[in-house]
Amino acid sequence: MPLFKSRLFSGLMHRRVLSRWAELARQSDQAGLRRLRQQRTRARELRQHLDRVIHVADNRLALPLIGNTTFRKPHGSDWSWRPELWRGPLPVPGMSSVQDRSMLGSEVTLFHDCRFSELTLRQLRSHRESDLAPYGVRLDVFKFDGSFLSLVIDLPPEAVQGLTKNYLIRMDTIVEMEKPLEIFARLNIKHGPNTDQLVRELPLHEEEIMVEFDLAYSRLNEKRIERAWIDLIFEGPEMNQVTIRDVTFSRRPRAEL
């Protein structure tokens, strides 16, 4: 089929489908319950695909470039990654009075033990020329009556494929705060029934905020590695605003001596 005929047919089909759903929307108040239930099921199926198209299109068309995975990595890295929260827009960009174990996207979870949550967590669009990450995340903490607060980032399966104790895992981040506080990064690697943990304090006073986890200091069972995640632990977060402009991960084999 010639290109112009294909485009014409596609345009006609789009207008027809759009007109059909517009008519269903206008009649939804009077539709019978059985018919309305059918329409809801079909609308939900359609919405899954529409949300996916919108998400991908926003990723590719906005500036700074959404979906950008470009960042500086150490020489010899065989895996690198920027989580989705910092890559592209989320269907639900934020929440207030955040409850324990609430997820923002599919990879980031907020943990705390507050009796009354006065926490907000939301995704921010980046507009600074210096920003490589299209999005950031902002955590607002007002009154805090808990004993711990952490943001957990689940690493993808690729992070642990072929992983051995000969590897270094690196995390780079850009963090802004209203007032000073301590942030610790804890790498967790589950292997069989055990979970190894390595903890590093983020050097927030330095221009480059980076930590490395040397797996040689772990008790890792290399044959039973299942998954890994990072805890960002905030010490003394009350009455503070923390913005994480970017967070990226990479791994590389340690140089042989």
CYANA upper distance limits for C-alpha pairs under 8 A (distance plus 0.5 A):
  1 MET  CA      5 LYS  CA      7.05
  1 MET  CA      6 SER  CA      6.78
  2 PRO  CA      6 SER  CA      6.79
  3 LEU  CA      7 ARG  CA      6.75
  4 PHE  CA      8 LEU  CA      6.63
  5 LYS  CA      9 PHE  CA      6.57
  6 SER  CA     10 SER  CA      6.60
  7 ARG  CA     11 GLY  CA      6.60
  8 LEU  CA     12 LEU  CA      6.75
  9 PHE  CA     13 MET  CA      6.67
 10 SER  CA     14 HIS  CA      6.64
 11 GLY  CA     15 ARG  CA      6.79
 12 LEU  CA     16 ARG  CA      6.66
 13 MET  CA     17 VAL  CA      6.65
 14 HIS  CA     18 LEU  CA      6.50
 15 ARG  CA     19 SER  CA      6.46
 16 ARG  CA     20 ARG  CA      6.68
 17 VAL  CA     21 TRP  CA      6.83
 18 LEU  CA     22 ALA  CA      6.60
 19 SER  CA     23 GLU  CA      6.68
 20 ARG  CA     24 LEU  CA      6.85
 21 TRP  CA     25 ALA  CA      6.59
 22 ALA  CA     26 ARG  CA      6.83
 23 GLU  CA     27 GLN  CA      6.80
 24 LEU  CA     28 SER  CA      6.41
 27 GLN  CA     31 ALA  CA      6.56
 28 SER  CA     36 LEU  CA      7.34
 31 ALA  CA     35 ARG  CA      6.99
 31 ALA  CA     36 LEU  CA      6.37
 32 GLY  CA     36 LEU  CA      6.41
 33 LEU  CA     37 ARG  CA      6.49
 34 ARG  CA     38 GLN  CA      6.98
 35 ARG  CA     39 GLN  CA      6.77
 36 LEU  CA     40 ARG  CA      6.62
 37 ARG  CA     41 THR  CA      6.88
 38 GLN  CA     42 ARG  CA      6.88
 39 GLN  CA     43 ALA  CA      6.46
 40 ARG  CA     44 ARG  CA      6.61
 41 THR  CA     45 GLU  CA      6.84
 42 ARG  CA     46 LEU  CA      6.66
 43 ALA  CA     47 ARG  CA      6.45
 44 ARG  CA     48 GLN  CA      6.90
 45 GLU  CA     49 HIS  CA      7.65
 46 LEU  CA     50 LEU  CA      6.81
 47 ARG  CA     51 ASP  CA      6.35
 48 GLN  CA     52 ARG  CA      6.82
 49 HIS  CA     53 VAL  CA      6.76
 50 LEU  CA     54 ILE  CA      6.66
 51 ASP  CA     55 HIS  CA      6.50
 51 ASP  CA     91 PRO  CA      8.38
 52 ARG  CA     56 VAL  CA      6.67
 53 VAL  CA     57 ALA  CA      6.45
 54 ILE  CA     58 ASP  CA      6.49
 55 HIS  CA     59 ASN  CA      6.66
 55 HIS  CA     88 GLY  CA      7.83
 55 HIS  CA     89 PRO  CA      7.14
 55 HIS  CA     90 LEU  CA      8.21
 56 VAL  CA     60 ARG  CA      6.80
 57 ALA  CA     61 LEU  CA      6.44
 58 ASP  CA     62 ALA  CA      6.32
 58 ASP  CA     66 ILE  CA      7.31
 58 ASP  CA     88 GLY  CA      7.89
 58 ASP  CA     89 PRO  CA      7.80
 59 ASN  CA     65 LEU  CA      7.50
 59 ASN  CA     66 ILE  CA      4.51
 59 ASN  CA     67 GLY  CA      5.51
 59 ASN  CA     87 ARG  CA      7.98
 59 ASN  CA     88 GLY  CA      5.87
 59 ASN  CA     89 PRO  CA      7.75
 60 ARG  CA     65 LEU  CA      6.96
 60 ARG  CA     66 ILE  CA      6.02
 60 ARG  CA     67 GLY  CA      6.97
 61 LEU  CA     65 LEU  CA      7.49
 61 LEU  CA     66 ILE  CA      7.57
 62 ALA  CA     66 ILE  CA      6.37
 63 LEU  CA    127 HIS  CA      8.27
 63 LEU  CA    134 PRO  CA      7.72
 64 PRO  CA    126 SER  CA      7.52
 64 PRO  CA    127 HIS  CA      7.23
 64 PRO  CA    129 GLU  CA      8.49
 64 PRO  CA    131 ASP  CA      8.05
 64 PRO  CA    132 LEU  CA      7.52
 64 PRO  CA    133 ALA  CA      7.92
 64 PRO  CA    134 PRO  CA      5.80
 65 LEU  CA    134 PRO  CA      6.63
 66 ILE  CA     87 ARG  CA      6.23
 66 ILE  CA     88 GLY  CA      5.92
 66 ILE  CA    133 ALA  CA      8.13
 66 ILE  CA    134 PRO  CA      5.62
 66 ILE  CA    135 TYR  CA      8.39
 67 GLY  CA     87 ARG  CA      5.09
 67 GLY  CA     88 GLY  CA      6.07
 67 GLY  CA    134 PRO  CA      7.75
 68 ASN  CA     87 ARG  CA      6.58
 68 ASN  CA    132 LEU  CA      7.71
 68 ASN  CA    133 ALA  CA      7.04
 68 ASN  CA    134 PRO  CA      7.48
 69 THR  CA     81 TRP  CA      7.39
 69 THR  CA     82 ARG  CA      6.61
 69 THR  CA     87 ARG  CA      7.88
 69 THR  CA    133 ALA  CA      8.34
 70 THR  CA    132 LEU  CA      7.63
 71 PHE  CA    132 LEU  CA      7.63
 71 PHE  CA    248 THR  CA      8.31
 73 LYS  CA     77 SER  CA      7.24
 73 LYS  CA     80 SER  CA      8.05
 73 LYS  CA    250 SER  CA      7.28
 74 PRO  CA    250 SER  CA      8.40
 74 PRO  CA    252 ARG  CA      8.20
 76 GLY  CA    252 ARG  CA      6.29
 76 GLY  CA    253 PRO  CA      7.84
 77 SER  CA    250 SER  CA      6.91
 77 SER  CA    251 ARG  CA      5.90
 77 SER  CA    252 ARG  CA      4.79
 77 SER  CA    253 PRO  CA      7.94
 78 ASP  CA    250 SER  CA      8.14
 78 ASP  CA    251 ARG  CA      6.81
 78 ASP  CA    252 ARG  CA      6.30
 79 TRP  CA    158 GLU  CA      8.06
 79 TRP  CA    159 ALA  CA      7.34
 79 TRP  CA    250 SER  CA      5.95
 79 TRP  CA    251 ARG  CA      6.09
 79 TRP  CA    252 ARG  CA      7.85
 80 SER  CA    248 THR  CA      7.91
 80 SER  CA    249 PHE  CA      5.99
 80 SER  CA    250 SER  CA      4.55
 80 SER  CA    251 ARG  CA      7.14
 81 TRP  CA    248 THR  CA      6.29
 81 TRP  CA    249 PHE  CA      5.76
 81 TRP  CA    250 SER  CA      6.88
 82 ARG  CA     86 TRP  CA      7.21
 82 ARG  CA     87 ARG  CA      7.27
 82 ARG  CA    247 VAL  CA      6.93
 82 ARG  CA    248 THR  CA      5.14
 82 ARG  CA    249 PHE  CA      7.00
 83 PRO  CA     87 ARG  CA      6.98
 83 PRO  CA    107 GLU  CA      7.69
 83 PRO  CA    153 ILE  CA      8.43
 83 PRO  CA    247 VAL  CA      7.96
 83 PRO  CA    248 THR  CA      7.67
 84 GLU  CA     88 GLY  CA      6.44
 84 GLU  CA    105 GLY  CA      8.08
 84 GLU  CA    107 GLU  CA      7.81
 85 LEU  CA     89 PRO  CA      7.60
 85 LEU  CA     90 LEU  CA      7.40
 85 LEU  CA    104 LEU  CA      8.18
 85 LEU  CA    105 GLY  CA      7.07
 85 LEU  CA    107 GLU  CA      8.24
 85 LEU  CA    108 VAL  CA      8.12
 85 LEU  CA    123 GLN  CA      7.74
 85 LEU  CA    135 TYR  CA      7.38
 85 LEU  CA    136 GLY  CA      7.69
 85 LEU  CA    137 VAL  CA      8.03
 86 TRP  CA    133 ALA  CA      6.27
 86 TRP  CA    134 PRO  CA      6.73
 86 TRP  CA    135 TYR  CA      5.03
 86 TRP  CA    136 GLY  CA      5.85
 86 TRP  CA    137 VAL  CA      7.98
 86 TRP  CA    245 ARG  CA      8.31
 86 TRP  CA    246 ASP  CA      6.80
 86 TRP  CA    247 VAL  CA      7.85
 87 ARG  CA    133 ALA  CA      6.69
 87 ARG  CA    134 PRO  CA      6.19
 87 ARG  CA    135 TYR  CA      6.57
 88 GLY  CA    134 PRO  CA      7.20
 88 GLY  CA    135 TYR  CA      7.09
 89 PRO  CA     93 PRO  CA      7.63
 89 PRO  CA    123 GLN  CA      8.33
 89 PRO  CA    135 TYR  CA      7.95
 90 LEU  CA    104 LEU  CA      8.39
 90 LEU  CA    105 GLY  CA      6.63
 90 LEU  CA    123 GLN  CA      8.30
 91 PRO  CA    105 GLY  CA      8.27
 92 VAL  CA    104 LEU  CA      7.86
 92 VAL  CA    105 GLY  CA      7.97
 93 PRO  CA    104 LEU  CA      7.89
 93 PRO  CA    122 ARG  CA      6.13
 93 PRO  CA    123 GLN  CA      5.69
 94 GLY  CA    104 LEU  CA      7.50
 94 GLY  CA    120 THR  CA      8.02
 94 GLY  CA    121 LEU  CA      5.97
 94 GLY  CA    122 ARG  CA      4.25
 94 GLY  CA    123 GLN  CA      6.47
 95 MET  CA    120 THR  CA      6.29
 95 MET  CA    121 LEU  CA      6.05
 95 MET  CA    122 ARG  CA      6.72
 96 SER  CA    118 GLU  CA      8.12
 96 SER  CA    119 LEU  CA      6.64
 96 SER  CA    120 THR  CA      4.76
 96 SER  CA    121 LEU  CA      7.01
 97 SER  CA    117 SER  CA      5.50
 97 SER  CA    118 GLU  CA      5.72
 97 SER  CA    119 LEU  CA      5.65
 97 SER  CA    120 THR  CA      6.41
 98 VAL  CA    102 SER  CA      7.04
 98 VAL  CA    110 LEU  CA      8.45
 98 VAL  CA    117 SER  CA      6.62
 98 VAL  CA    118 GLU  CA      7.85
 98 VAL  CA    119 LEU  CA      6.01
 98 VAL  CA    120 THR  CA      6.43
 98 VAL  CA    121 LEU  CA      7.67
 99 GLN  CA    110 LEU  CA      8.47
 99 GLN  CA    111 PHE  CA      8.45
 99 GLN  CA    112 HIS  CA      8.27
 99 GLN  CA    117 SER  CA      7.00
100 ASP  CA    110 LEU  CA      6.84
100 ASP  CA    111 PHE  CA      5.41
100 ASP  CA    112 HIS  CA      5.77
100 ASP  CA    113 ASP  CA      7.17
100 ASP  CA    114 CYS  CA      8.48
101 ARG  CA    109 THR  CA      6.28
101 ARG  CA    110 LEU  CA      5.84
101 ARG  CA    111 PHE  CA      5.48
101 ARG  CA    112 HIS  CA      8.05
102 SER  CA    109 THR  CA      6.04
102 SER  CA    110 LEU  CA      5.98
102 SER  CA    111 PHE  CA      7.75
103 MET  CA    107 GLU  CA      7.96
103 MET  CA    108 VAL  CA      6.15
103 MET  CA    109 THR  CA      4.75
103 MET  CA    110 LEU  CA      6.89
104 LEU  CA    108 VAL  CA      6.02
104 LEU  CA    109 THR  CA      6.73
104 LEU  CA    110 LEU  CA      8.50
104 LEU  CA    122 ARG  CA      8.50
107 GLU  CA    152 VAL  CA      8.47
107 GLU  CA    153 ILE  CA      6.14
107 GLU  CA    154 ASP  CA      5.68
107 GLU  CA    155 LEU  CA      8.12
108 VAL  CA    151 LEU  CA      7.29
108 VAL  CA    152 VAL  CA      6.01
108 VAL  CA    153 ILE  CA      5.21
108 VAL  CA    154 ASP  CA      7.05
109 THR  CA    151 LEU  CA      6.28
109 THR  CA    152 VAL  CA      5.59
109 THR  CA    153 ILE  CA      7.23
110 LEU  CA    149 LEU  CA      8.00
110 LEU  CA    150 SER  CA      6.44
110 LEU  CA    151 LEU  CA      5.16
110 LEU  CA    152 VAL  CA      6.77
111 PHE  CA    148 PHE  CA      8.34
111 PHE  CA    149 LEU  CA      6.29
111 PHE  CA    150 SER  CA      5.74
111 PHE  CA    151 LEU  CA      6.82
111 PHE  CA    152 VAL  CA      7.99
112 HIS  CA    146 GLY  CA      7.25
112 HIS  CA    147 SER  CA      8.11
112 HIS  CA    148 PHE  CA      5.99
112 HIS  CA    149 LEU  CA      5.07
112 HIS  CA    150 SER  CA      7.08
113 ASP  CA    146 GLY  CA      5.54
113 ASP  CA    147 SER  CA      6.98
113 ASP  CA    148 PHE  CA      6.88
113 ASP  CA    149 LEU  CA      7.92
114 CYS  CA    144 PHE  CA      7.23
114 CYS  CA    145 ASP  CA      5.88
114 CYS  CA    146 GLY  CA      4.65
114 CYS  CA    147 SER  CA      8.00
115 ARG  CA    145 ASP  CA      7.28
115 ARG  CA    146 GLY  CA      7.48
116 PHE  CA    145 ASP  CA      7.91
117 SER  CA    144 PHE  CA      8.01
118 GLU  CA    141 VAL  CA      6.78
118 GLU  CA    142 PHE  CA      6.00
118 GLU  CA    143 LYS  CA      6.45
118 GLU  CA    144 PHE  CA      7.42
119 LEU  CA    139 LEU  CA      7.68
119 LEU  CA    140 ASP  CA      6.18
119 LEU  CA    141 VAL  CA      5.36
119 LEU  CA    142 PHE  CA      6.96
120 THR  CA    138 ARG  CA      8.48
120 THR  CA    139 LEU  CA      6.29
120 THR  CA    140 ASP  CA      5.64
120 THR  CA    141 VAL  CA      7.31
121 LEU  CA    137 VAL  CA      7.61
121 LEU  CA    138 ARG  CA      6.26
121 LEU  CA    139 LEU  CA      5.22
121 LEU  CA    140 ASP  CA      7.05
122 ARG  CA    137 VAL  CA      6.15
122 ARG  CA    138 ARG  CA      5.97
122 ARG  CA    139 LEU  CA      7.33
123 GLN  CA    135 TYR  CA      7.20
123 GLN  CA    136 GLY  CA      6.26
123 GLN  CA    137 VAL  CA      4.92
123 GLN  CA    138 ARG  CA      6.87
124 LEU  CA    135 TYR  CA      5.93
124 LEU  CA    136 GLY  CA      5.48
124 LEU  CA    137 VAL  CA      6.07
124 LEU  CA    138 ARG  CA      7.45
125 ARG  CA    134 PRO  CA      6.77
125 ARG  CA    135 TYR  CA      5.10
125 ARG  CA    136 GLY  CA      6.93
126 SER  CA    131 ASP  CA      7.13
126 SER  CA    133 ALA  CA      7.56
126 SER  CA    134 PRO  CA      5.70
126 SER  CA    135 TYR  CA      5.54
126 SER  CA    136 GLY  CA      7.06
126 SER  CA    245 ARG  CA      8.32
127 HIS  CA    131 ASP  CA      7.67
127 HIS  CA    134 PRO  CA      8.26
131 ASP  CA    245 ARG  CA      8.19
132 LEU  CA    246 ASP  CA      8.34
133 ALA  CA    245 ARG  CA      7.66
133 ALA  CA    246 ASP  CA      6.23
135 TYR  CA    245 ARG  CA      7.52
135 TYR  CA    246 ASP  CA      8.04
136 GLY  CA    243 THR  CA      7.57
136 GLY  CA    244 ILE  CA      6.20
136 GLY  CA    245 ARG  CA      4.87
136 GLY  CA    246 ASP  CA      6.45
137 VAL  CA    243 THR  CA      6.26
137 VAL  CA    244 ILE  CA      5.89
137 VAL  CA    245 ARG  CA      7.04
138 ARG  CA    241 GLN  CA      7.58
138 ARG  CA    242 VAL  CA      6.25
138 ARG  CA    243 THR  CA      4.78
138 ARG  CA    244 ILE  CA      6.83
139 LEU  CA    241 GLN  CA      6.26
139 LEU  CA    242 VAL  CA      5.67
139 LEU  CA    243 THR  CA      6.75
140 ASP  CA    239 MET  CA      8.20
140 ASP  CA    240 ASN  CA      6.67
140 ASP  CA    241 GLN  CA      5.02
140 ASP  CA    242 VAL  CA      6.99
141 VAL  CA    237 PRO  CA      6.92
141 VAL  CA    238 GLU  CA      6.05
141 VAL  CA    239 MET  CA      5.84
141 VAL  CA    240 ASN  CA      5.86
141 VAL  CA    241 GLN  CA      6.69
142 PHE  CA    238 GLU  CA      6.13
142 PHE  CA    239 MET  CA      4.90
142 PHE  CA    240 ASN  CA      7.23
143 LYS  CA    238 GLU  CA      6.23
143 LYS  CA    239 MET  CA      6.77
144 PHE  CA    237 PRO  CA      7.89
144 PHE  CA    238 GLU  CA      5.70
144 PHE  CA    239 MET  CA      8.29
148 PHE  CA    233 ILE  CA      8.08
148 PHE  CA    234 PHE  CA      7.89
148 PHE  CA    235 GLU  CA      7.93
149 LEU  CA    233 ILE  CA      6.52
149 LEU  CA    234 PHE  CA      6.16
149 LEU  CA    235 GLU  CA      8.01
149 LEU  CA    237 PRO  CA      8.34
150 SER  CA    231 ASP  CA      6.61
150 SER  CA    232 LEU  CA      5.78
150 SER  CA    233 ILE  CA      4.84
150 SER  CA    234 PHE  CA      6.49
151 LEU  CA    231 ASP  CA      6.23
151 LEU  CA    232 LEU  CA      5.53
151 LEU  CA    233 ILE  CA      7.14
152 VAL  CA    229 TRP  CA      7.40
152 VAL  CA    230 ILE  CA      6.11
152 VAL  CA    231 ASP  CA      4.98
152 VAL  CA    232 LEU  CA      6.71
153 ILE  CA    229 TRP  CA      6.16
153 ILE  CA    230 ILE  CA      5.67
153 ILE  CA    231 ASP  CA      7.01
154 ASP  CA    228 ALA  CA      7.12
154 ASP  CA    229 TRP  CA      4.91
154 ASP  CA    230 ILE  CA      7.00
155 LEU  CA    159 ALA  CA      6.80
155 LEU  CA    227 ARG  CA      7.95
155 LEU  CA    228 ALA  CA      6.14
155 LEU  CA    229 TRP  CA      5.62
155 LEU  CA    230 ILE  CA      7.86
156 PRO  CA    160 VAL  CA      8.38
156 PRO  CA    227 ARG  CA      8.31
156 PRO  CA    228 ALA  CA      8.29
157 PRO  CA    161 GLN  CA      7.05
157 PRO  CA    227 ARG  CA      6.98
159 ALA  CA    163 LEU  CA      8.08
159 ALA  CA    228 ALA  CA      8.04
159 ALA  CA    251 ARG  CA      8.33
160 VAL  CA    225 ILE  CA      7.52
160 VAL  CA    226 GLU  CA      7.93
160 VAL  CA    227 ARG  CA      6.91
160 VAL  CA    228 ALA  CA      7.52
163 LEU  CA    167 TYR  CA      7.38
163 LEU  CA    222 GLU  CA      7.43
163 LEU  CA    225 ILE  CA      8.42
164 THR  CA    215 LEU  CA      7.99
164 THR  CA    220 LEU  CA      8.34
164 THR  CA    222 GLU  CA      6.02
165 LYS  CA    214 ASP  CA      8.29
165 LYS  CA    215 LEU  CA      5.19
165 LYS  CA    216 ALA  CA      5.31
165 LYS  CA    217 TYR  CA      8.39
165 LYS  CA    218 SER  CA      7.73
165 LYS  CA    220 LEU  CA      7.22
165 LYS  CA    222 GLU  CA      7.70
166 ASN  CA    214 ASP  CA      8.44
166 ASN  CA    215 LEU  CA      6.96
166 ASN  CA    216 ALA  CA      6.49
166 ASN  CA    253 PRO  CA      6.26
166 ASN  CA    254 ARG  CA      6.15
167 TYR  CA    214 ASP  CA      7.01
167 TYR  CA    215 LEU  CA      6.31
167 TYR  CA    216 ALA  CA      7.86
167 TYR  CA    251 ARG  CA      7.26
167 TYR  CA    252 ARG  CA      6.17
167 TYR  CA    253 PRO  CA      4.85
167 TYR  CA    254 ARG  CA      5.91
168 LEU  CA    212 GLU  CA      6.89
168 LEU  CA    213 PHE  CA      6.06
168 LEU  CA    214 ASP  CA      5.21
168 LEU  CA    215 LEU  CA      6.62
168 LEU  CA    251 ARG  CA      6.08
168 LEU  CA    252 ARG  CA      6.05
168 LEU  CA    253 PRO  CA      6.67
168 LEU  CA    254 ARG  CA      6.70
169 ILE  CA    212 GLU  CA      6.11
169 ILE  CA    213 PHE  CA      5.63
169 ILE  CA    214 ASP  CA      7.22
169 ILE  CA    215 LEU  CA      8.27
169 ILE  CA    249 PHE  CA      7.72
169 ILE  CA    250 SER  CA      6.42
169 ILE  CA    251 ARG  CA      4.86
169 ILE  CA    252 ARG  CA      7.28
170 ARG  CA    210 MET  CA      7.70
170 ARG  CA    211 VAL  CA      6.35
170 ARG  CA    212 GLU  CA      4.83
170 ARG  CA    213 PHE  CA      6.81
170 ARG  CA    249 PHE  CA      6.08
170 ARG  CA    250 SER  CA      5.77
170 ARG  CA    251 ARG  CA      6.42
171 MET  CA    210 MET  CA      6.18
171 MET  CA    211 VAL  CA      5.97
171 MET  CA    212 GLU  CA      6.86
171 MET  CA    247 VAL  CA      7.51
171 MET  CA    248 THR  CA      6.24
171 MET  CA    249 PHE  CA      5.13
171 MET  CA    250 SER  CA      7.24
172 ASP  CA    208 GLU  CA      8.34
172 ASP  CA    209 ILE  CA      6.45
172 ASP  CA    210 MET  CA      4.97
172 ASP  CA    211 VAL  CA      7.23
172 ASP  CA    246 ASP  CA      8.40
172 ASP  CA    247 VAL  CA      6.16
172 ASP  CA    248 THR  CA      5.82
172 ASP  CA    249 PHE  CA      6.96
173 THR  CA    208 GLU  CA      8.48
173 THR  CA    209 ILE  CA      6.15
173 THR  CA    210 MET  CA      6.95
173 THR  CA    244 ILE  CA      7.69
173 THR  CA    245 ARG  CA      7.81
173 THR  CA    246 ASP  CA      5.75
173 THR  CA    247 VAL  CA      4.76
173 THR  CA    248 THR  CA      6.92
174 ILE  CA    208 GLU  CA      8.41
174 ILE  CA    209 ILE  CA      6.98
174 ILE  CA    244 ILE  CA      6.28
174 ILE  CA    245 ARG  CA      5.67
174 ILE  CA    246 ASP  CA      5.71
174 ILE  CA    247 VAL  CA      7.20
175 VAL  CA    204 LEU  CA      8.03
175 VAL  CA    209 ILE  CA      8.42
175 VAL  CA    242 VAL  CA      7.56
175 VAL  CA    243 THR  CA      6.21
175 VAL  CA    244 ILE  CA      5.07
175 VAL  CA    245 ARG  CA      6.50
175 VAL  CA    246 ASP  CA      8.06
176 GLU  CA    242 VAL  CA      6.27
176 GLU  CA    243 THR  CA      5.54
176 GLU  CA    244 ILE  CA      6.94
176 GLU  CA    245 ARG  CA      8.06
177 MET  CA    181 LEU  CA      8.43
177 MET  CA    240 ASN  CA      7.57
177 MET  CA    241 GLN  CA      6.17
177 MET  CA    242 VAL  CA      5.11
177 MET  CA    243 THR  CA      6.88
178 GLU  CA    240 ASN  CA      6.26
178 GLU  CA    241 GLN  CA      5.93
178 GLU  CA    242 VAL  CA      7.32
179 LYS  CA    240 ASN  CA      6.93
179 LYS  CA    241 GLN  CA      8.33
181 LEU  CA    234 PHE  CA      7.87
181 LEU  CA    235 GLU  CA      6.82
181 LEU  CA    236 GLY  CA      6.81
181 LEU  CA    237 PRO  CA      7.29
182 GLU  CA    201 GLU  CA      8.00
182 GLU  CA    202 LEU  CA      8.06
182 GLU  CA    204 LEU  CA      8.42
182 GLU  CA    234 PHE  CA      6.62
182 GLU  CA    235 GLU  CA      5.73
182 GLU  CA    236 GLY  CA      7.83
183 ILE  CA    201 GLU  CA      6.63
183 ILE  CA    202 LEU  CA      6.26
183 ILE  CA    232 LEU  CA      7.06
183 ILE  CA    233 ILE  CA      5.97
183 ILE  CA    234 PHE  CA      5.26
183 ILE  CA    235 GLU  CA      6.70
184 PHE  CA    199 VAL  CA      7.33
184 PHE  CA    200 ARG  CA      6.22
184 PHE  CA    201 GLU  CA      4.80
184 PHE  CA    202 LEU  CA      6.18
184 PHE  CA    231 ASP  CA      8.31
184 PHE  CA    232 LEU  CA      6.19
184 PHE  CA    233 ILE  CA      5.50
184 PHE  CA    234 PHE  CA      7.21
185 ALA  CA    199 VAL  CA      6.24
185 ALA  CA    200 ARG  CA      5.82
185 ALA  CA    201 GLU  CA      6.60
185 ALA  CA    202 LEU  CA      7.23
185 ALA  CA    230 ILE  CA      7.11
185 ALA  CA    231 ASP  CA      6.12
185 ALA  CA    232 LEU  CA      5.22
185 ALA  CA    233 ILE  CA      6.82
186 ARG  CA    197 GLN  CA      6.94
186 ARG  CA    198 LEU  CA      6.03
186 ARG  CA    199 VAL  CA      4.79
186 ARG  CA    200 ARG  CA      6.89
186 ARG  CA    230 ILE  CA      6.03
186 ARG  CA    231 ASP  CA      5.50
186 ARG  CA    232 LEU  CA      7.09
186 ARG  CA    233 ILE  CA      8.20
187 LEU  CA    196 ASP  CA      8.49
187 LEU  CA    197 GLN  CA      5.98
187 LEU  CA    198 LEU  CA      5.69
187 LEU  CA    199 VAL  CA      6.90
187 LEU  CA    213 PHE  CA      7.95
187 LEU  CA    228 ALA  CA      7.76
187 LEU  CA    229 TRP  CA      6.58
187 LEU  CA    230 ILE  CA      5.20
187 LEU  CA    231 ASP  CA      7.11
188 ASN  CA    195 THR  CA      6.83
188 ASN  CA    196 ASP  CA      6.18
188 ASN  CA    197 GLN  CA      5.15
188 ASN  CA    198 LEU  CA      7.32
188 ASN  CA    228 ALA  CA      5.95
188 ASN  CA    229 TRP  CA      5.82
188 ASN  CA    230 ILE  CA      6.61
188 ASN  CA    231 ASP  CA      8.29
189 ILE  CA    195 THR  CA      5.89
189 ILE  CA    196 ASP  CA      5.76
189 ILE  CA    197 GLN  CA      7.11
189 ILE  CA    220 LEU  CA      8.48
189 ILE  CA    225 ILE  CA      7.65
189 ILE  CA    226 GLU  CA      8.07
189 ILE  CA    227 ARG  CA      6.46
189 ILE  CA    228 ALA  CA      4.87
189 ILE  CA    229 TRP  CA      7.24
190 LYS  CA    194 ASN  CA      6.36
190 LYS  CA    195 THR  CA      4.69
190 LYS  CA    196 ASP  CA      6.94
190 LYS  CA    225 ILE  CA      6.47
190 LYS  CA    226 GLU  CA      6.12
190 LYS  CA    227 ARG  CA      6.02
190 LYS  CA    228 ALA  CA      6.67
191 HIS  CA    195 THR  CA      6.48
191 HIS  CA    196 ASP  CA      8.23
191 HIS  CA    220 LEU  CA      7.49
191 HIS  CA    221 ASN  CA      6.64
191 HIS  CA    222 GLU  CA      8.11
191 HIS  CA    223 LYS  CA      8.49
191 HIS  CA    224 ARG  CA      5.31
191 HIS  CA    225 ILE  CA      4.58
191 HIS  CA    226 GLU  CA      5.99
191 HIS  CA    227 ARG  CA      7.98
192 GLY  CA    221 ASN  CA      8.45
192 GLY  CA    224 ARG  CA      5.86
192 GLY  CA    225 ILE  CA      7.20
192 GLY  CA    226 GLU  CA      7.61
196 ASP  CA    218 SER  CA      7.05
196 ASP  CA    219 ARG  CA      7.21
196 ASP  CA    220 LEU  CA      7.15
197 GLN  CA    218 SER  CA      8.09
198 LEU  CA    213 PHE  CA      7.14
198 LEU  CA    218 SER  CA      7.91
199 VAL  CA    213 PHE  CA      8.37
200 ARG  CA    211 VAL  CA      7.13
200 ARG  CA    212 GLU  CA      8.32
200 ARG  CA    213 PHE  CA      8.18
201 GLU  CA    211 VAL  CA      8.21
202 LEU  CA    209 ILE  CA      6.93
202 LEU  CA    210 MET  CA      7.33
202 LEU  CA    211 VAL  CA      7.05
203 PRO  CA    209 ILE  CA      6.16
203 PRO  CA    210 MET  CA      7.62
203 PRO  CA    211 VAL  CA      8.43
204 LEU  CA    209 ILE  CA      6.59
214 ASP  CA    218 SER  CA      8.23
215 LEU  CA    220 LEU  CA      8.09
220 LEU  CA    225 ILE  CA      8.33
221 ASN  CA    225 ILE  CA      7.16
